[in-house]
Amino acid sequence: MRVIAIKTLRDYWEKFPLAKESLLSWHEESMIADWNNHNELKTQYRNASIISNKRVVFNIHGNNYRLIVDIEYHLKIVFIVWFGNHKEYDKINVKKVNYVKTNKK
């Protein structure tokens, strides 16, 4: 799978340094994955939550954090949508949250 984008993950682990190694591991595993559907993904990540036909939530760093992605299986692309801790996750609508690009200087 192609993960869009590592820079987004880097921004997240700068905010949550304890999650860095777990995010890197998830990224490496996802890059070599070849998922065609949710069933294949769930074989690798049993604790992943399937939210819609594209949206998936992964538990990261011993379930201390949540990573929301959109997956286009036919294109083999995973789009990073959102990452945060449980307190932040509880405040969002997982079905409607969108990626927000920030311009850092």
PyRosetta script that sets phi, psi and omega in degrees:
from pyrosetta import init, pose_from_sequence

init()
pose = pose_from_sequence("MRVIAIKTLRDYWEKFPLAKESLLSWHEESMIADWNNHNELKTQYRNASIISNKRVVFNIHGNNYRLIVDIEYHLKIVFIVWFGNHKEYDKINVKKVNYVKTNKK")
pose.set_psi(1, 151.1)
pose.set_omega(1, 174.8)
pose.set_phi(2, -101.4)
pose.set_psi(2, 124.3)
pose.set_omega(2, -177.8)
pose.set_phi(3, -100.2)
pose.set_psi(3, 124.5)
pose.set_omega(3, 179.5)
pose.set_phi(4, -109.4)
pose.set_psi(4, 109.1)
pose.set_omega(4, 1.4)
pose.set_phi(5, -139.9)
pose.set_psi(5, 152.8)
pose.set_omega(5, 179.5)
pose.set_phi(6, -62.9)
pose.set_psi(6, -31.5)
pose.set_omega(6, 177.7)
pose.set_phi(7, -60.3)
pose.set_psi(7, -38.5)
pose.set_omega(7, 178.3)
pose.set_phi(8, -63.8)
pose.set_psi(8, -44.0)
pose.set_omega(8, 177.1)
pose.set_phi(9, -61.9)
pose.set_psi(9, -40.6)
pose.set_omega(9, 179.0)
pose.set_phi(10, -60.2)
pose.set_psi(10, -42.9)
pose.set_omega(10, 177.7)
pose.set_phi(11, -60.1)
pose.set_psi(11, -39.8)
pose.set_omega(11, 179.9)
pose.set_phi(12, -68.2)
pose.set_psi(12, -42.8)
pose.set_omega(12, -178.5)
pose.set_phi(13, -73.7)
pose.set_psi(13, -19.6)
pose.set_omega(13, 171.5)
pose.set_phi(14, -68.9)
pose.set_psi(14, -34.7)
pose.set_omega(14, 177.2)
pose.set_phi(15, -76.3)
pose.set_psi(15, -35.4)
pose.set_omega(15, -178.4)
pose.set_phi(16, -126.1)
pose.set_psi(16, 76.6)
pose.set_omega(16, -174.3)
pose.set_phi(17, -59.1)
pose.set_psi(17, -28.4)
pose.set_omega(17, 179.0)
pose.set_phi(18, -64.7)
pose.set_psi(18, -21.9)
pose.set_omega(18, -177.6)
pose.set_phi(19, -90.6)
pose.set_psi(19, -4.5)
pose.set_omega(19, -172.8)
pose.set_phi(20, -54.6)
pose.set_psi(20, -54.9)
pose.set_omega(20, -176.7)
pose.set_phi(21, -62.4)
pose.set_psi(21, -38.8)
pose.set_omega(21, 179.1)
pose.set_phi(22, -67.0)
pose.set_psi(22, -40.4)
pose.set_omega(22, 177.3)
pose.set_phi(23, -66.3)
pose.set_psi(23, -40.2)
pose.set_omega(23, 176.8)
pose.set_phi(24, -62.6)
pose.set_psi(24, -42.3)
pose.set_omega(24, 178.0)
pose.set_phi(25, -63.2)
pose.set_psi(25, -45.3)
pose.set_omega(25, 178.2)
pose.set_phi(26, -59.2)
pose.set_psi(26, -43.7)
pose.set_omega(26, -179.4)
pose.set_phi(27, -60.9)
pose.set_psi(27, -48.3)
pose.set_omega(27, -179.7)
pose.set_phi(28, -61.3)
pose.set_psi(28, -44.1)
pose.set_omega(28, 179.8)
pose.set_phi(29, -64.8)
pose.set_psi(29, -38.7)
pose.set_omega(29, -179.8)
pose.set_phi(30, -70.0)
pose.set_psi(30, -35.9)
pose.set_omega(30, -179.3)
pose.set_phi(31, -64.7)
pose.set_psi(31, -32.3)
pose.set_omega(31, -179.9)
pose.set_phi(32, -93.5)
pose.set_psi(32, -6.7)
pose.set_omega(32, 179.3)
pose.set_phi(33, -71.5)
pose.set_psi(33, 158.2)
pose.set_omega(33, 177.7)
pose.set_phi(34, -137.8)
pose.set_psi(34, 58.5)
pose.set_omega(34, -177.3)
pose.set_phi(35, -72.2)
pose.set_psi(35, 136.1)
pose.set_omega(35, 175.4)
pose.set_phi(36, -107.5)
pose.set_psi(36, -13.7)
pose.set_omega(36, -178.2)
pose.set_phi(37, -167.2)
pose.set_psi(37, 175.7)
pose.set_omega(37, -178.8)
pose.set_phi(38, -63.0)
pose.set_psi(38, -34.4)
pose.set_omega(38, -179.3)
pose.set_phi(39, -62.1)
pose.set_psi(39, -41.0)
pose.set_omega(39, 178.3)
pose.set_phi(40, -67.7)
pose.set_psi(40, -39.6)
pose.set_omega(40, 176.8)
pose.set_phi(41, -61.8)
pose.set_psi(41, -45.1)
pose.set_omega(41, -178.1)
pose.set_phi(42, -65.5)
pose.set_psi(42, -23.1)
pose.set_omega(42, 174.7)
pose.set_phi(43, -64.5)
pose.set_psi(43, -38.0)
pose.set_omega(43, 179.8)
pose.set_phi(44, -85.2)
pose.set_psi(44, -39.6)
pose.set_omega(44, -176.8)
pose.set_phi(45, -123.6)
pose.set_psi(45, 83.3)
pose.set_omega(45, -176.9)
pose.set_phi(46, -61.2)
pose.set_psi(46, -30.6)
pose.set_omega(46, -177.2)
pose.set_phi(47, -88.4)
pose.set_psi(47, 0.9)
pose.set_omega(47, 176.9)
pose.set_phi(48, -66.8)
pose.set_psi(48, 143.7)
pose.set_omega(48, 178.6)
pose.set_phi(49, -105.1)
pose.set_psi(49, 122.9)
pose.set_omega(49, 177.9)
pose.set_phi(50, -86.4)
pose.set_psi(50, 117.0)
pose.set_omega(50, -175.2)
pose.set_phi(51, -96.9)
pose.set_psi(51, -40.6)
pose.set_omega(51, 179.0)
pose.set_phi(52, -151.3)
pose.set_psi(52, -170.8)
pose.set_omega(52, -178.9)
pose.set_phi(53, -65.1)
pose.set_psi(53, -17.7)
pose.set_omega(53, 177.4)
pose.set_phi(54, -118.8)
pose.set_psi(54, -31.8)
pose.set_omega(54, -169.3)
pose.set_phi(55, -87.0)
pose.set_psi(55, 133.2)
pose.set_omega(55, -179.8)
pose.set_phi(56, -136.5)
pose.set_psi(56, 143.2)
pose.set_omega(56, 174.9)
pose.set_phi(57, -114.9)
pose.set_psi(57, 126.5)
pose.set_omega(57, 177.1)
pose.set_phi(58, -105.9)
pose.set_psi(58, 141.4)
pose.set_omega(58, 172.0)
pose.set_phi(59, -86.1)
pose.set_psi(59, 128.9)
pose.set_omega(59, -175.3)
pose.set_phi(60, -121.9)
pose.set_psi(60, 142.4)
pose.set_omega(60, 175.7)
pose.set_phi(61, 56.8)
pose.set_psi(61, 62.2)
pose.set_omega(61, 177.0)
pose.set_phi(62, 63.8)
pose.set_psi(62, 31.6)
pose.set_omega(62, 179.2)
pose.set_phi(63, 69.3)
pose.set_psi(63, 20.6)
pose.set_omega(63, 175.4)
pose.set_phi(64, -81.5)
pose.set_psi(64, -21.1)
pose.set_omega(64, -177.7)
pose.set_phi(65, -133.6)
pose.set_psi(65, 162.3)
pose.set_omega(65, 176.7)
pose.set_phi(66, -124.9)
pose.set_psi(66, 137.7)
pose.set_omega(66, 176.7)
pose.set_phi(67, -119.3)
pose.set_psi(67, 121.3)
pose.set_omega(67, 178.8)
pose.set_phi(68, -104.3)
pose.set_psi(68, 130.7)
pose.set_omega(68, 179.3)
pose.set_phi(69, -133.7)
pose.set_psi(69, 157.8)
pose.set_omega(69, 167.6)
pose.set_phi(70, -111.5)
pose.set_psi(70, 133.4)
pose.set_omega(70, -177.5)
pose.set_phi(71, -118.7)
pose.set_psi(71, 127.2)
pose.set_omega(71, 172.1)
pose.set_phi(72, -103.4)
pose.set_psi(72, 91.5)
pose.set_omega(72, -174.1)
pose.set_phi(73, -59.7)
pose.set_psi(73, -42.1)
pose.set_omega(73, -177.3)
pose.set_phi(74, -67.1)
pose.set_psi(74, -25.8)
pose.set_omega(74, 176.9)
pose.set_phi(75, -95.2)
pose.set_psi(75, -10.6)
pose.set_omega(75, -178.5)
pose.set_phi(76, 62.9)
pose.set_psi(76, 42.3)
pose.set_omega(76, -179.6)
pose.set_phi(77, -124.1)
pose.set_psi(77, 136.4)
pose.set_omega(77, 174.7)
pose.set_phi(78, -114.7)
pose.set_psi(78, 121.0)
pose.set_omega(78, 178.9)
pose.set_phi(79, -101.3)
pose.set_psi(79, 123.9)
pose.set_omega(79, 175.7)
pose.set_phi(80, -72.4)
pose.set_psi(80, 126.2)
pose.set_omega(80, -178.5)
pose.set_phi(81, -107.1)
pose.set_psi(81, -47.7)
pose.set_omega(81, -172.5)
pose.set_phi(82, -159.4)
pose.set_psi(82, 149.7)
pose.set_omega(82, 174.6)
pose.set_phi(83, -145.8)
pose.set_psi(83, 140.0)
pose.set_omega(83, 176.7)
pose.set_phi(84, -178.0)
pose.set_psi(84, 179.8)
pose.set_omega(84, 178.8)
pose.set_phi(85, -84.8)
pose.set_psi(85, 176.1)
pose.set_omega(85, -176.0)
pose.set_phi(86, -63.4)
pose.set_psi(86, -36.8)
pose.set_omega(86, -179.4)
pose.set_phi(87, -61.5)
pose.set_psi(87, -44.1)
pose.set_omega(87, 177.9)
pose.set_phi(88, -69.3)
pose.set_psi(88, -40.7)
pose.set_omega(88, -179.5)
pose.set_phi(89, -59.3)
pose.set_psi(89, -40.0)
pose.set_omega(89, -178.9)
pose.set_phi(90, -65.5)
pose.set_psi(90, -16.0)
pose.set_omega(90, -178.0)
pose.set_phi(91, -93.8)
pose.set_psi(91, -6.8)
pose.set_omega(91, -176.0)
pose.set_phi(92, -109.4)
pose.set_psi(92, 163.3)
pose.set_omega(92, 171.6)
pose.set_phi(93, -97.7)
pose.set_psi(93, 106.1)
pose.set_omega(93, -173.1)
pose.set_phi(94, -60.1)
pose.set_psi(94, -27.6)
pose.set_omega(94, -179.7)
pose.set_phi(95, -78.2)
pose.set_psi(95, -24.0)
pose.set_omega(95, -173.5)
pose.set_phi(96, -112.8)
pose.set_psi(96, -14.3)
pose.set_omega(96, -177.3)
pose.set_phi(97, -61.0)
pose.set_psi(97, 140.1)
pose.set_omega(97, 179.2)
pose.set_phi(98, -122.1)
pose.set_psi(98, 157.4)
pose.set_omega(98, 175.4)
pose.set_phi(99, -65.5)
pose.set_psi(99, 133.3)
pose.set_omega(99, 176.9)
pose.set_phi(100, -118.4)
pose.set_psi(100, 116.7)
pose.set_omega(100, 179.8)
pose.set_phi(101, -81.8)
pose.set_psi(101, 131.1)
pose.set_omega(101, 176.5)
pose.set_phi(102, -110.2)
pose.set_psi(102, 140.7)
pose.set_omega(102, 177.9)
pose.set_phi(103, -97.4)
pose.set_psi(103, 103.1)
pose.set_omega(103, 177.3)
pose.set_phi(104, -88.4)
pose.set_psi(104, 142.6)
pose.set_omega(104, 177.4)
pose.set_phi(105, -107.2)
pose.dump_pdb("model.pdb")
